Amino acid sequence: MEALVASDIPTTLFFYNPNIHPVAEYMLRKEENTRFAHKLGMPIVDADYDSERWFDRTMGQENEPERGARCTTCFDMRFERTAEYAQKKGFTLISSTLGISRWKNMEQINDCGMRAAHQYGIHYWTFNWRKQGGAQRMLEIAKSEQFYQQEYCGCVYSLRDTNRWRQKCGRARIHRGVKFYRP
């Protein structure tokens, strides 16, 4: 977001994350995005939290691994909604910051983004936000803004699987909503 503002690329943030579970986690993440968008003077669109549609769409994929078919379904759903909104509002380009996370598969994300953009007759920007110090800058901003530190992707299955892995490794379960970056 900071890089887009600095480059004078007119940007609108579209927050659509029906995958995030539970709703308290969703609200916390949305509030962090909204706060930073307002700080940067960037418009933000708050799309509906239609988790029921997300559960319907991912039904049968409950045991898929992280980066598996369930993630593709989730990304497809979110990019389709983004591209639909963009087309209706006259935007010609969409992108995503999902790929800044080292836990995400850039190719998977970009494939989903390009597929949705093509479906709606717009373009998808495959910029790699990890490069040129992007990942490091993200951490610096997270610390200076004291952002909430997300410890799982967001969906109920990611939470379940992360907690199972932690238990297997002798680590404490995730305590949502309590861990924040510190400067």
TIPA-739811 format. One record per atom (N, C-alpha, C): residue number from 1; residue in three letters; atom name; y, z negated, x negated. Coordinates in pm, 1 decimal. Layout:
<atoms>
> NUM:ALA:CA:Y:Z:X
...
</atoms>
This chain:
<atoms>
> 1:MET:N:-118.6:0.0:-83.2
> 1:MET:CA:0.0:0.0:0.0
> 1:MET:C:124.9:0.0:-87.6
> 2:GLU:N:122.2:-82.3:-190.2
> 2:GLU:CA:236.0:-90.0:-280.6
> 2:GLU:C:259.0:43.7:-351.5
> 3:ALA:N:151.6:107.7:-395.1
> 3:ALA:CA:163.7:236.0:-465.0
> 3:ALA:C:218.5:344.4:-373.3
> 4:LEU:N:177.5:342.3:-248.3
> 4:LEU:CA:227.1:442.3:-153.3
> 4:LEU:C:376.7:423.4:-126.7
> 5:VAL:N:418.6:300.6:-111.6
> 5:VAL:CA:560.8:272.5:-90.6
> 5:VAL:C:640.2:317.7:-212.7
> 6:ALA:N:591.2:286.3:-331.4
> 6:ALA:CA:661.0:321.9:-454.9
> 6:ALA:C:669.4:473.4:-474.9
> 7:SER:N:573.7:547.0:-421.0
> 7:SER:CA:571.5:692.0:-439.7
> 7:SER:C:649.1:766.2:-331.4
> 8:ASP:N:707.7:692.6:-239.2
> 8:ASP:CA:784.0:751.7:-128.5
> 8:ASP:C:699.3:839.6:-37.2
> 9:ILE:N:569.4:814.1:-31.8
> 9:ILE:CA:483.6:884.3:62.7
> 9:ILE:C:493.4:808.3:195.1
> 10:PRO:N:548.7:869.8:299.2
> 10:PRO:CA:558.4:799.0:428.5
> 10:PRO:C:418.8:760.7:476.1
> 11:THR:N:400.2:634.0:502.0
> 11:THR:CA:267.4:582.3:534.0
> 11:THR:C:273.6:489.3:654.0
> 12:THR:N:173.9:501.7:738.4
> 12:THR:CA:153.3:407.8:847.2
> 12:THR:C:15.5:347.5:827.7
> 13:LEU:N:8.5:216.5:829.2
> 13:LEU:CA:-119.1:147.8:815.1
> 13:LEU:C:-185.6:141.5:952.0
> 14:PHE:N:-310.0:184.7:959.1
> 14:PHE:CA:-386.1:182.4:1084.0
> 14:PHE:C:-496.9:79.6:1065.7
> 15:PHE:N:-485.4:-32.8:1134.5
> 15:PHE:CA:-582.7:-141.1:1121.0
> 15:PHE:C:-684.2:-131.6:1233.8
> 16:TYR:N:-802.8:-84.7:1199.4
> 16:TYR:CA:-911.8:-71.1:1296.2
> 16:TYR:C:-1039.9:-118.5:1229.0
> 17:ASN:N:-1082.4:-237.9:1263.1
> 17:ASN:CA:-1198.0:-299.8:1198.9
> 17:ASN:C:-1283.6:-374.8:1300.2
> 18:PRO:N:-1347.3:-301.8:1391.7
> 18:PRO:CA:-1429.3:-368.0:1493.6
> 18:PRO:C:-1557.0:-428.5:1436.3
> 19:ASN:N:-1583.0:-399.9:1311.5
> 19:ASN:CA:-1701.4:-451.4:1242.5
> 19:ASN:C:-1685.6:-596.7:1199.5
> 20:ILE:N:-1563.4:-642.6:1183.5
> 20:ILE:CA:-1541.8:-775.7:1126.3
> 20:ILE:C:-1584.1:-883.7:1225.5
> 21:HIS:N:-1662.1:-976.1:1173.6
> 21:HIS:CA:-1721.6:-1082.0:1256.1
> 21:HIS:C:-1710.8:-1215.3:1183.7
> 22:PRO:N:-1684.1:-1320.3:1254.6
> 22:PRO:CA:-1646.8:-1333.1:1395.0
> 22:PRO:C:-1499.9:-1296.7:1415.3
> 23:VAL:N:-1452.8:-1310.8:1537.4
> 23:VAL:CA:-1316.1:-1271.4:1570.1
> 23:VAL:C:-1213.6:-1351.8:1488.6
> 24:ALA:N:-1243.8:-1475.9:1453.8
> 24:ALA:CA:-1151.0:-1555.4:1371.5
> 24:ALA:C:-1134.0:-1491.8:1233.9
> 25:GLU:N:-1241.3:-1437.6:1178.3
> 25:GLU:CA:-1234.7:-1366.5:1049.7
> 25:GLU:C:-1151.6:-1240.0:1064.4
> 26:TYR:N:-1173.8:-1168.9:1173.7
> 26:TYR:CA:-1096.8:-1047.5:1203.5
> 26:TYR:C:-947.7:-1079.4:1209.2
> 27:MET:N:-912.2:-1183.7:1281.6
> 27:MET:CA:-771.5:-1220.5:1297.1
> 27:MET:C:-708.2:-1257.5:1163.9
> 28:LEU:N:-780.1:-1330.6:1082.2
> 28:LEU:CA:-727.3:-1369.4:951.5
> 28:LEU:C:-701.3:-1246.5:864.4
> 29:ARG:N:-796.3:-1155.6:860.9
> 29:ARG:CA:-778.9:-1034.4:780.7
> 29:ARG:C:-666.1:-946.5:835.6
> 30:LYS:N:-658.0:-935.9:966.7
> 30:LYS:CA:-551.8:-856.2:1027.8
> 30:LYS:C:-415.2:-917.3:996.4
> 31:GLU:N:-403.2:-1048.7:1007.3
> 31:GLU:CA:-276.1:-1115.0:978.4
> 31:GLU:C:-232.2:-1093.8:833.9
> 32:GLU:N:-326.3:-1094.3:741.3
> 32:GLU:CA:-292.6:-1070.6:600.3
> 32:GLU:C:-238.3:-928.8:581.8
> 33:ASN:N:-304.8:-831.4:642.8
> 33:ASN:CA:-258.9:-692.7:633.6
> 33:ASN:C:-121.8:-675.6:698.4
> 34:THR:N:-104.4:-735.6:813.4
> 34:THR:CA:22.8:-725.9:884.9
> 34:THR:C:135.8:-788.8:803.7
> 35:ARG:N:110.0:-904.9:749.2
> 35:ARG:CA:211.6:-974.3:668.3
> 35:ARG:C:256.3:-888.4:549.7
> 36:PHE:N:159.5:-829.0:478.8
> 36:PHE:CA:194.1:-749.8:360.7
> 36:PHE:C:261.1:-618.4:401.1
> 37:ALA:N:215.2:-556.1:509.0
> 37:ALA:CA:278.8:-433.0:555.9
> 37:ALA:C:425.1:-459.3:591.7
> 38:HIS:N:450.6:-568.8:660.6
> 38:HIS:CA:589.2:-602.3:696.7
> 38:HIS:C:673.0:-630.0:573.0
> 39:LYS:N:614.6:-697.1:476.1
> 39:LYS:CA:686.9:-725.0:352.6
> 39:LYS:C:729.8:-595.7:283.1
> 40:LEU:N:642.4:-495.0:288.5
> 40:LEU:CA:671.3:-367.0:223.9
> 40:LEU:C:752.3:-273.1:312.6
> 41:GLY:N:776.7:-313.3:437.5
> 41:GLY:CA:848.5:-226.7:529.8
> 41:GLY:C:764.1:-111.2:580.1
> 42:MET:N:633.5:-130.0:580.3
> 42:MET:CA:540.7:-25.0:621.2
> 42:MET:C:497.9:-47.0:766.2
> 43:PRO:N:509.5:55.5:850.4
> 43:PRO:CA:463.3:40.3:988.8
> 43:PRO:C:312.8:14.1:992.9
> 44:ILE:N:271.1:-67.9:1086.3
> 44:ILE:CA:128.4:-97.5:1101.6
> 44:ILE:C:91.2:-81.7:1248.8
> 45:VAL:N:-20.8:-14.7:1270.6
> 45:VAL:CA:-74.6:3.8:1404.6
> 45:VAL:C:-195.7:-86.8:1416.9
> 46:ASP:N:-193.7:-170.6:1518.1
> 46:ASP:CA:-303.9:-262.3:1544.1
> 46:ASP:C:-393.1:-199.4:1650.8
> 47:ALA:N:-504.2:-141.5:1607.8
> 47:ALA:CA:-598.7:-80.6:1702.0
> 47:ALA:C:-681.5:-191.0:1768.3
> 48:ASP:N:-745.5:-157.9:1876.3
> 48:ASP:CA:-823.9:-256.1:1950.7
> 48:ASP:C:-940.9:-309.9:1869.0
> 49:TYR:N:-975.8:-432.6:1897.0
> 49:TYR:CA:-1093.8:-495.7:1837.8
> 49:TYR:C:-1209.1:-475.0:1935.8
> 50:ASP:N:-1270.9:-359.2:1926.3
> 50:ASP:CA:-1379.5:-327.6:2019.3
> 50:ASP:C:-1515.5:-347.7:1951.3
> 51:SER:N:-1544.8:-473.8:1923.7
> 51:SER:CA:-1668.9:-506.0:1852.6
> 51:SER:C:-1792.9:-467.3:1932.5
> 52:GLU:N:-1782.5:-469.7:2063.0
> 52:GLU:CA:-1898.2:-431.4:2144.9
> 52:GLU:C:-1938.7:-287.4:2116.1
> 53:ARG:N:-1840.6:-200.1:2102.1
> 53:ARG:CA:-1869.1:-59.6:2067.5
> 53:ARG:C:-1932.5:-50.7:1929.4
> 54:TRP:N:-1885.4:-132.7:1835.9
> 54:TRP:CA:-1943.0:-132.5:1700.9
> 54:TRP:C:-2089.7:-176.1:1706.3
> 55:PHE:N:-2120.1:-283.0:1779.7
> 55:PHE:CA:-2258.4:-329.2:1791.3
> 55:PHE:C:-2345.8:-221.9:1857.4
> 56:ASP:N:-2292.6:-154.5:1959.0
> 56:ASP:CA:-2368.0:-46.1:2023.0
> 56:ASP:C:-2398.4:65.7:1924.3
> 57:ARG:N:-2298.9:99.7:1845.7
> 57:ARG:CA:-2314.2:213.0:1753.0
> 57:ARG:C:-2408.1:180.6:1636.2
> 58:THR:N:-2412.3:56.7:1594.6
> 58:THR:CA:-2498.2:19.1:1481.4
> 58:THR:C:-2633.2:-37.1:1525.1
> 59:MET:N:-2659.8:-35.4:1653.7
> 59:MET:CA:-2787.0:-88.7:1704.6
> 59:MET:C:-2904.9:-18.9:1635.3
> 60:GLY:N:-2999.8:-99.8:1593.4
> 60:GLY:CA:-3116.0:-47.9:1522.4
> 60:GLY:C:-3098.0:-45.4:1371.4
> 61:GLN:N:-2976.7:-74.1:1324.7
> 61:GLN:CA:-2947.8:-72.2:1180.6
> 61:GLN:C:-2920.2:-213.1:1126.4
> 62:GLU:N:-2962.7:-312.2:1202.0
> 62:GLU:CA:-2932.1:-450.9:1166.7
> 62:GLU:C:-2987.3:-491.7:1029.7
> 63:ASN:N:-3094.4:-429.9:986.6
> 63:ASN:CA:-3156.3:-468.2:859.2
> 63:ASN:C:-3133.8:-367.6:747.3
> 64:GLU:N:-3040.8:-278.3:769.0
> 64:GLU:CA:-3003.8:-183.7:663.2
> 64:GLU:C:-2932.8:-259.6:551.7
> 65:PRO:N:-2953.4:-218.9:427.5
> 65:PRO:CA:-2885.2:-287.4:316.5
> 65:PRO:C:-2738.3:-248.2:306.9
> 66:GLU:N:-2662.7:-329.5:235.2
> 66:GLU:CA:-2523.8:-296.1:204.7
> 66:GLU:C:-2523.0:-159.1:137.1
> 67:ARG:N:-2428.2:-74.5:174.1
> 67:ARG:CA:-2414.1:64.0:128.2
> 67:ARG:C:-2516.3:158.3:192.4
> 68:GLY:N:-2591.8:109.9:288.5
> 68:GLY:CA:-2693.6:191.0:354.4
> 68:GLY:C:-2639.7:263.0:477.3
> 69:ALA:N:-2734.2:301.0:564.5
> 69:ALA:CA:-2700.7:379.4:683.8
> 69:ALA:C:-2605.8:306.0:777.5
> 70:ARG:N:-2618.7:174.1:788.4
> 70:ARG:CA:-2529.1:99.1:876.0
> 70:ARG:C:-2384.3:111.4:827.6
> 71:CYS:N:-2363.9:106.1:697.6
> 71:CYS:CA:-2228.5:119.7:643.2
> 71:CYS:C:-2173.4:259.4:672.3
> 72:THR:N:-2258.0:361.2:659.4
> 72:THR:CA:-2213.6:496.5:692.1
> 72:THR:C:-2173.0:504.6:838.4
> 73:THR:N:-2253.4:447.9:927.0
> 73:THR:CA:-2220.2:445.6:1069.6
> 73:THR:C:-2088.0:374.7:1092.9
> 74:CYS:N:-2069.3:263.1:1027.9
> 74:CYS:CA:-1946.1:184.6:1041.0
> 74:CYS:C:-1825.3:263.5:990.3
> 75:PHE:N:-1836.6:322.3:873.2
> 75:PHE:CA:-1726.1:400.9:818.5
> 75:PHE:C:-1696.0:519.8:908.5
> 76:ASP:N:-1801.7:588.5:955.5
> 76:ASP:CA:-1781.2:702.7:1045.3
> 76:ASP:C:-1701.3:660.9:1167.7
> 77:MET:N:-1740.8:550.8:1229.7
> 77:MET:CA:-1674.5:504.5:1350.5
> 77:MET:C:-1526.7:476.4:1324.6
> 78:ARG:N:-1499.7:409.3:1216.2
> 78:ARG:CA:-1362.5:370.3:1185.3
> 78:ARG:C:-1277.1:490.5:1144.5
> 79:PHE:N:-1333.6:581.6:1066.6
> 79:PHE:CA:-1258.9:701.7:1028.0
> 79:PHE:C:-1236.4:794.1:1147.4
> 80:GLU:N:-1334.2:804.3:1235.6
> 80:GLU:CA:-1316.7:888.6:1354.3
> 80:GLU:C:-1200.0:838.4:1438.7
> 81:ARG:N:-1194.6:708.9:1457.0
> 81:ARG:CA:-1084.6:650.1:1535.8
> 81:ARG:C:-951.0:671.8:1465.4
> 82:THR:N:-949.8:658.0:1334.3
> 82:THR:CA:-828.5:679.6:1255.6
> 82:THR:C:-782.9:824.9:1264.7
> 83:ALA:N:-876.8:916.4:1246.6
> 83:ALA:CA:-843.9:1059.5:1251.2
> 83:ALA:C:-797.3:1101.3:1389.9
> 84:GLU:N:-860.0:1046.2:1491.9
> 84:GLU:CA:-818.6:1076.5:1629.4
> 84:GLU:C:-674.0:1031.3:1652.1
> 85:TYR:N:-643.4:909.4:1610.4
> 85:TYR:CA:-507.9:856.9:1623.3
> 85:TYR:C:-409.9:944.3:1544.7
> 86:ALA:N:-446.7:976.4:1421.8
> 86:ALA:CA:-359.6:1056.3:1335.8
> 86:ALA:C:-328.7:1191.4:1400.4
> 87:GLN:N:-429.4:1257.1:1451.1
> 87:GLN:CA:-409.1:1387.5:1513.7
> 87:GLN:C:-316.0:1376.3:1634.9
> 88:LYS:N:-341.1:1276.3:1718.4
> 88:LYS:CA:-258.7:1258.7:1839.0
> 88:LYS:C:-112.6:1230.3:1805.2
> 89:LYS:N:-88.6:1162.1:1693.5
> 89:LYS:CA:47.3:1123.0:1655.4
> 89:LYS:C:113.5:1220.5:1557.8
> 90:GLY:N:44.9:1331.5:1526.0
> 90:GLY:CA:104.4:1433.1:1440.4
> 90:GLY:C:90.8:1410.2:1291.7
> 91:PHE:N:8.1:1316.3:1250.8
> 91:PHE:CA:-17.9:1297.3:1107.7
> 91:PHE:C:-113.0:1407.7:1061.4
> 92:THR:N:-99.1:1450.7:938.5
> 92:THR:CA:-185.5:1557.2:886.7
> 92:THR:C:-281.8:1508.7:779.7
> 93:LEU:N:-268.6:1381.9:740.3
> 93:LEU:CA:-347.0:1329.3:628.9
> 93:LEU:C:-383.8:1183.9:654.7
> 94:ILE:N:-508.9:1149.0:623.9
> 94:ILE:CA:-551.9:1009.1:626.7
> 94:ILE:C:-617.4:976.1:493.7
> 95:SER:N:-625.7:848.1:465.4
> 95:SER:CA:-695.3:798.7:347.0
> 95:SER:C:-742.2:657.4:377.6
> 96:SER:N:-797.8:591.3:278.2
> 96:SER:CA:-846.1:455.3:297.3
> 96:SER:C:-839.4:377.8:167.2
> 97:THR:N:-819.1:248.1:180.5
> 97:THR:CA:-822.8:160.6:63.7
> 97:THR:C:-960.1:95.5:47.7
> 98:LEU:N:-1056.0:130.9:133.7
> 98:LEU:CA:-1189.9:72.4:123.9
> 98:LEU:C:-1249.3:87.0:-16.5
> 99:GLY:N:-1223.6:199.5:-79.0
> 99:GLY:CA:-1284.0:229.0:-208.0
> 99:GLY:C:-1232.2:147.4:-324.5
> 100:ILE:N:-1129.6:66.9:-304.9
> 100:ILE:CA:-1079.7:-12.6:-417.2
> 100:ILE:C:-1179.6:-121.3:-455.4
> 101:SER:N:-1265.3:-156.7:-362.9
> 101:SER:CA:-1366.4:-259.0:-390.6
> 101:SER:C:-1480.0:-201.1:-474.8
> 102:ARG:N:-1514.9:-271.7:-578.8
> 102:ARG:CA:-1627.3:-227.3:-662.8
> 102:ARG:C:-1759.5:-239.7:-589.8
> 103:TRP:N:-1761.3:-308.0:-477.3
> 103:TRP:CA:-1883.6:-326.0:-399.3
> 103:TRP:C:-1910.3:-208.0:-307.2
> 104:LYS:N:-1813.5:-118.5:-296.8
> 104:LYS:CA:-1826.2:-3.6:-206.8
> 104:LYS:C:-1861.5:122.5:-284.6
> 105:ASN:N:-1926.7:214.0:-215.7
> 105:ASN:CA:-1966.2:342.7:-271.7
> 105:ASN:C:-1858.1:445.0:-236.1
> 106:MET:N:-1783.1:488.2:-336.5
> 106:MET:CA:-1672.7:582.4:-313.5
> 106:MET:C:-1720.3:711.5:-248.8
> 107:GLU:N:-1832.9:763.5:-293.1
> 107:GLU:CA:-1883.6:889.3:-236.3
> 107:GLU:C:-1914.8:872.2:-87.4
> 108:GLN:N:-1976.3:761.1:-51.7
> 108:GLN:CA:-2008.7:732.9:88.3
> 108:GLN:C:-1880.6:725.2:172.4
> 109:ILE:N:-1782.2:653.9:123.0
> 109:ILE:CA:-1654.6:639.6:193.9
> 109:ILE:C:-1586.5:775.5:209.5
> 110:ASN:N:-1575.3:848.3:98.9
> 110:ASN:CA:-1506.8:977.5:103.8
> 110:ASN:C:-1578.7:1077.4:193.6
> 111:ASP:N:-1711.7:1078.4:190.7
> 111:ASP:CA:-1786.6:1168.2:279.7
> 111:ASP:C:-1754.4:1138.7:425.7
> 112:CYS:N:-1751.1:1011.1:461.3
> 112:CYS:CA:-1719.6:972.3:599.2
> 112:CYS:C:-1576.0:1010.7:635.2
> 113:GLY:N:-1483.5:986.8:544.4
> 113:GLY:CA:-1344.3:1020.9:568.3
> 113:GLY:C:-1323.6:1170.1:585.0
> 114:MET:N:-1386.3:1249.8:498.9
> 114:MET:CA:-1371.6:1395.0:507.6
> 114:MET:C:-1436.1:1449.9:635.4
> 115:ARG:N:-1549.9:1394.0:672.8
> 115:ARG:CA:-1619.5:1438.4:794.3
> 115:ARG:C:-1530.7:1414.3:917.7
> 116:ALA:N:-1472.5:1296.1:926.8
> 116:ALA:CA:-1386.6:1263.2:1041.5
> 116:ALA:C:-1259.7:1348.1:1041.3
> 117:ALA:N:-1198.7:1363.3:926.1
> 117:ALA:CA:-1076.7:1443.4:917.4
> 117:ALA:C:-1103.8:1587.3:960.8
> 118:HIS:N:-1213.2:1643.4:914.0
> 118:HIS:CA:-1249.8:1780.5:951.3
> 118:HIS:C:-1268.0:1792.7:1102.6
> 119:GLN:N:-1333.1:1694.3:1160.8
> 119:GLN:CA:-1358.3:1693.6:1305.6
> 119:GLN:C:-1227.5:1700.2:1384.9
> 120:TYR:N:-1120.7:1640.2:1331.9
> 120:TYR:CA:-992.8:1635.0:1402.8
> 120:TYR:C:-887.9:1729.9:1345.2
> 121:GLY:N:-929.4:1817.2:1253.2
> 121:GLY:CA:-839.3:1919.7:1201.4
> 121:GLY:C:-727.9:1868.1:1113.3
> 122:ILE:N:-753.5:1758.6:1043.6
> 122:ILE:CA:-655.6:1704.6:949.8
> 122:ILE:C:-721.3:1694.3:812.1
> 123:HIS:N:-652.0:1637.7:716.2
> 123:HIS:CA:-703.7:1626.9:578.7
> 123:HIS:C:-732.4:1480.1:544.4
> 124:TYR:N:-826.4:1463.6:451.7
> 124:TYR:CA:-858.2:1330.1:399.2
> 124:TYR:C:-829.5:1330.6:250.0
> 125:TRP:N:-753.6:1232.3:205.7
> 125:TRP:CA:-716.2:1219.2:65.1
> 125:TRP:C:-819.6:1131.0:-3.6
> 126:THR:N:-889.0:1186.3:-102.1
> 126:THR:CA:-997.8:1115.2:-170.1
> 126:THR:C:-950.1:1039.1:-293.6
> 127:PHE:N:-827.5:998.8:-296.6
> 127:PHE:CA:-772.4:929.9:-413.3
> 127:PHE:C:-856.7:807.7:-450.4
> 128:ASN:N:-883.5:790.5:-579.6
> 128:ASN:CA:-961.2:676.8:-628.1
> 128:ASN:C:-864.9:564.1:-666.8
> 129:TRP:N:-852.8:466.4:-578.5
> 129:TRP:CA:-759.0:356.4:-597.9
> 129:TRP:C:-802.1:261.7:-709.3
> 130:ARG:N:-926.3:272.0:-754.7
> 130:ARG:CA:-974.2:184.9:-863.4
> 130:ARG:C:-915.9:225.9:-997.9
> 131:LYS:N:-884.4:352.6:-1011.6
> 131:LYS:CA:-839.5:405.1:-1141.0
> 131:LYS:C:-694.9:368.1:-1169.8
> 132:GLN:N:-656.7:389.8:-1293.0
> 132:GLN:CA:-519.7:367.5:-1340.1
> 132:GLN:C:-471.9:225.6:-1310.0
> 133:GLY:N:-563.3:129.1:-1324.1
> 133:GLY:CA:-528.5:-10.9:-1307.6
> 133:GLY:C:-517.5:-57.0:-1163.2
> 134:GLY:N:-562.2:24.9:-1069.4
> 134:GLY:CA:-551.0:-9.3:-928.1
> 134:GLY:C:-625.4:-135.5:-889.0
> 135:ALA:N:-747.9:-149.6:-937.9
> 135:ALA:CA:-827.4:-268.4:-904.2
> 135:ALA:C:-762.9:-394.1:-962.9
> 136:GLN:N:-713.1:-383.5:-1085.3
> 136:GLN:CA:-646.8:-496.9:-1148.5
> 136:GLN:C:-518.6:-532.6:-1073.9
> 137:ARG:N:-443.7:-430.4:-1032.8
> 137:ARG:CA:-320.1:-455.8:-958.9
> 137:ARG:C:-350.4:-522.2:-824.3
> 138:MET:N:-461.4:-481.0:-760.9
> 138:MET:CA:-500.8:-542.9:-634.7
> 138:MET:C:-520.8:-693.0:-653.1
> 139:LEU:N:-587.0:-732.5:-761.5
> 139:LEU:CA:-608.5:-874.8:-788.2
> 139:LEU:C:-477.4:-947.8:-815.2
> 140:GLU:N:-388.5:-883.1:-888.0
> 140:GLU:CA:-258.1:-944.1:-915.7
> 140:GLU:C:-180.9:-968.6:-786.2
> 141:ILE:N:-181.4:-869.4:-698.3
> 141:ILE:CA:-112.0:-883.6:-570.3
> 141:ILE:C:-178.8:-991.6:-485.9
> 142:ALA:N:-311.9:-990.0:-482.3
> 142:ALA:CA:-385.6:-1090.3:-403.4
> 142:ALA:C:-349.1:-1230.9:-448.1
> 143:LYS:N:-336.2:-1250.5:-578.3
> 143:LYS:CA:-300.4:-1382.2:-630.7
> 143:LYS:C:-154.8:-1417.1:-600.4
> 144:SER:N:-64.8:-1323.0:-624.6
> 144:SER:CA:77.1:-1354.7:-602.7
> 144:SER:C:108.3:-1375.5:-454.2
> 145:GLU:N:36.8:-1305.3:-366.5
> 145:GLU:CA:56.9:-1320.0:-222.4
> 145:GLU:C:-29.8:-1431.3:-162.7
> 146:GLN:N:-119.0:-1485.3:-245.5
> 146:GLN:CA:-214.9:-1587.6:-201.7
> 146:GLN:C:-292.8:-1541.9:-78.4
> 147:PHE:N:-344.2:-1418.8:-90.0
> 147:PHE:CA:-423.9:-1361.6:18.1
> 147:PHE:C:-555.0:-1436.8:36.1
> 148:TYR:N:-605.5:-1425.7:154.0
> 148:TYR:CA:-739.2:-1476.6:186.8
> 148:TYR:C:-841.4:-1401.8:101.2
> 149:GLN:N:-933.8:-1475.0:44.4
> 149:GLN:CA:-1035.6:-1415.4:-41.2
> 149:GLN:C:-1162.1:-1388.4:41.0
> 150:GLN:N:-1182.7:-1263.4:71.1
> 150:GLN:CA:-1297.4:-1222.8:151.6
> 150:GLN:C:-1423.6:-1229.2:66.3
> 151:GLU:N:-1525.1:-1296.3:117.7
> 151:GLU:CA:-1647.4:-1313.3:39.5
> 151:GLU:C:-1764.7:-1232.0:92.1
> 152:TYR:N:-1739.1:-1151.3:193.6
> 152:TYR:CA:-1841.3:-1059.6:244.1
> 152:TYR:C:-1769.3:-940.4:305.5
> 153:CYS:N:-1841.3:-832.6:324.1
> 153:CYS:CA:-1779.7:-709.4:372.2
> 153:CYS:C:-1704.3:-731.7:501.6
> 154:GLY:N:-1766.1:-798.2:595.6
> 154:GLY:CA:-1697.3:-824.5:720.7
> 154:GLY:C:-1789.7:-832.1:840.4
> 155:CYS:N:-1897.6:-755.1:839.9
> 155:CYS:CA:-1983.5:-754.6:958.4
> 155:CYS:C:-2080.1:-873.5:956.8
> 156:VAL:N:-2133.0:-902.1:1073.0
> 156:VAL:CA:-2224.2:-1015.3:1089.5
> 156:VAL:C:-2346.7:-1001.4:999.4
> 157:TYR:N:-2390.3:-878.7:976.9
> 157:TYR:CA:-2510.1:-856.9:894.7
> 157:TYR:C:-2479.1:-876.3:746.5
> 158:SER:N:-2359.4:-838.4:706.2
> 158:SER:CA:-2316.8:-863.2:569.0
> 158:SER:C:-2304.6:-1013.8:543.8
> 159:LEU:N:-2250.4:-1084.9:640.7
> 159:LEU:CA:-2240.3:-1230.1:629.3
> 159:LEU:C:-2379.4:-1291.9:618.0
> 160:ARG:N:-2468.6:-1248.8:704.6
> 160:ARG:CA:-2606.6:-1299.9:702.7
> 160:ARG:C:-2673.0:-1271.3:568.1
> 161:ASP:N:-2663.9:-1147.8:521.7
> 161:ASP:CA:-2732.3:-1108.7:398.5
> 161:ASP:C:-2671.0:-1173.8:275.3
> 162:THR:N:-2539.6:-1188.5:274.5
> 162:THR:CA:-2473.8:-1255.7:161.6
> 162:THR:C:-2515.5:-1401.7:156.7
> 163:ASN:N:-2520.5:-1466.2:272.1
> 163:ASN:CA:-2563.9:-1606.1:275.3
> 163:ASN:C:-2710.6:-1620.3:235.5
> 164:ARG:N:-2794.7:-1527.0:273.7
> 164:ARG:CA:-2935.7:-1530.7:230.8
> 164:ARG:C:-2945.6:-1518.2:79.2
> 165:TRP:N:-2868.1:-1425.8:22.8
> 165:TRP:CA:-2869.4:-1406.8:-122.4
> 165:TRP:C:-2818.4:-1532.7:-192.3
> 166:ARG:N:-2712.2:-1590.7:-140.4
> 166:ARG:CA:-2658.3:-1712.9:-199.8
> 166:ARG:C:-2761.0:-1826.2:-195.6
> 167:GLN:N:-2826.7:-1839.8:-83.2
> 167:GLN:CA:-2927.5:-1945.5:-69.5
> 167:GLN:C:-3039.8:-1924.9:-171.3
> 168:LYS:N:-3083.5:-1801.3:-185.7
> 168:LYS:CA:-3188.8:-1768.1:-281.3
> 168:LYS:C:-3146.6:-1801.1:-425.0
> 169:CYS:N:-3018.2:-1786.9:-453.0
> 169:CYS:CA:-2964.7:-1813.9:-586.9
> 169:CYS:C:-2917.1:-1958.2:-604.5
> 170:GLY:N:-2937.6:-2041.4:-502.8
> 170:GLY:CA:-2896.9:-2180.9:-511.7
> 170:GLY:C:-2747.3:-2202.3:-496.0
> 171:ARG:N:-2678.7:-2107.4:-436.0
> 171:ARG:CA:-2533.2:-2118.0:-415.8
> 171:ARG:C:-2503.0:-2160.5:-272.7
> 172:ALA:N:-2386.9:-2216.2:-252.9
> 172:ALA:CA:-2343.5:-2259.3:-119.2
> 172:ALA:C:-2318.3:-2139.4:-29.2
> 173:ARG:N:-2339.3:-2161.8:99.1
> 173:ARG:CA:-2310.2:-2057.8:197.9
> 173:ARG:C:-2160.2:-2030.0:201.7
> 174:ILE:N:-2123.8:-1917.1:254.9
> 174:ILE:CA:-1983.1:-1881.6:271.2
> 174:ILE:C:-1919.5:-1973.9:374.3
> 175:HIS:N:-1804.5:-2024.9:339.9
> 175:HIS:CA:-1724.3:-2102.2:434.1
> 175:HIS:C:-1602.6:-2015.7:465.1
> 176:ARG:N:-1606.9:-1948.5:577.0
> 176:ARG:CA:-1503.1:-1853.3:613.3
> 176:ARG:C:-1368.4:-1921.1:635.3
> 177:GLY:N:-1263.8:-1848.6:595.6
> 177:GLY:CA:-1127.6:-1891.0:626.2
> 177:GLY:C:-1070.7:-2000.4:539.3
> 178:VAL:N:-1137.5:-2035.1:430.5
> 178:VAL:CA:-1088.4:-2146.5:350.1
> 178:VAL:C:-1055.1:-2108.4:204.8
> 179:LYS:N:-1102.2:-1995.0:159.2
> 179:LYS:CA:-1082.1:-1958.6:18.4
> 179:LYS:C:-969.4:-1855.8:5.8
> 180:PHE:N:-865.4:-1892.4:-69.7
> 180:PHE:CA:-751.2:-1804.3:-89.6
> 180:PHE:C:-727.3:-1786.9:-238.4
> 181:TYR:N:-673.8:-1669.4:-275.4
> 181:TYR:CA:-638.2:-1646.7:-414.7
> 181:TYR:C:-523.4:-1739.1:-451.9
> 182:ARG:N:-522.3:-1782.1:-574.6
> 182:ARG:CA:-414.6:-1868.1:-625.8
> 182:ARG:C:-353.6:-1800.8:-747.9
> 183:PRO:N:-222.1:-1813.9:-762.5
> 183:PRO:CA:-154.2:-1751.7:-878.8
> 183:PRO:C:-196.3:-1817.3:-1009.0
</atoms>
